[in-house]
Amino acid sequence: MQLTKKCPKYTYRKDGVYYFSKAAPKDLLDLYCKPRIVKCLGTRSPQSAQFVAKAMLAKLEDYWLGIRLKRMEVPAAELLVHARSAYSSEQPQREHLHA
């Protein structure tokens, strides 16, 4: 039985050099010209490839989260003080607390 060396997650080897490969999320495909993100990691070391691939994945996921949050509507936006005036012609009323 021959054992094959597995590449670190989200990587593959081509001519001994590791590449990062990850499909772009379906909800963010409009941002990309191709459905897959492929970048050369510039290393032949599986340990280095794993480290760099994890870092790239974390950075991409943070970026994607930021985009998704920007695209989201603000929950309960009508309850924000600055937004109330946009929903009504009245100025926001603030209750004064007496100690």
N, C-alpha and C positions, 0 to 999 in steps of 0.2 A: 504494500500500500504506500503510495507516494503522498507525502504531505505537501500541501501548497501553502505558501505564506500569504496570509490575508493582509490586505492593505488597511491602514487605519480608516475609520469611518469618514465618509465623504471624500475619499481620495482614491486615486488610481495611479498606476505607474505606466509611463511611456518612455521607452529607451532608458530605463533605470531611474528616471526623474519622476518625482511625485507631483501630482496635480490635484487641486481642490475641485470638486464637482458637486453642485447642489442645484436642484430644480428651483426655479423662482416660484414663490407662492402664487397660487391661481388668482387670488384677489389682488395681486400686485403685478400681474403680467404686463399691464399697460405701461409700466415703467421701464421695461426691458425690451431690447430688440431681438432677443433670443430667449427661449423658455428655460435655458440652463445656464448657470453661472460656472465658468471654468477658468481657473487661474493657475499658472505654474507656481509651485511652491519653492522652486529653486533649490531643492535638496534631494539627495539620494538616501538619506537616513530616515528609516521608518519612525524613529522616535521624534526627530525634528518635524517630520511631516504631520505627525499626530498633534504635536504642540501647536504648530502654525494653523492647522485645519480647525482645531478647537477655538483658537483665537479669532479666526476669520468667521466661523459660524456664529460665535457670540456677538461679534461686531455687526454682522448682517442681521441677526435677530433683533438686536437693539434698534438698528436703523428701520427695520420693517415695523417694529412696534411703534416707533415714533410716527411713521407715516400713517399707520392705522389709527392712532390717536388723533392726529390732525384731521383725518377724514371723518371722524366721528362727530356727531352733534353733541353739544354739551348737554349732559343730562340735567333736567330741571332748569334750563337756561332762563325761563320766565321768572324764576324766583331770585335771580341775581339782582342786586340793587341797581346796577347800571343798566340792566336790561328792562326793568319795569317801565321806564319812561318810553321805551320803544314800543311796549305793548299797550300803553295807555298815555293819554295826554297829560295826566297828572304827574306831579313830581312825587318821588317816593316819600312816603310817610314813615318816620322813625318814631318808635315809642321811647319816651324818656323814663328811665327807672329812677324812682325816688328811694334814697337810702334811709 
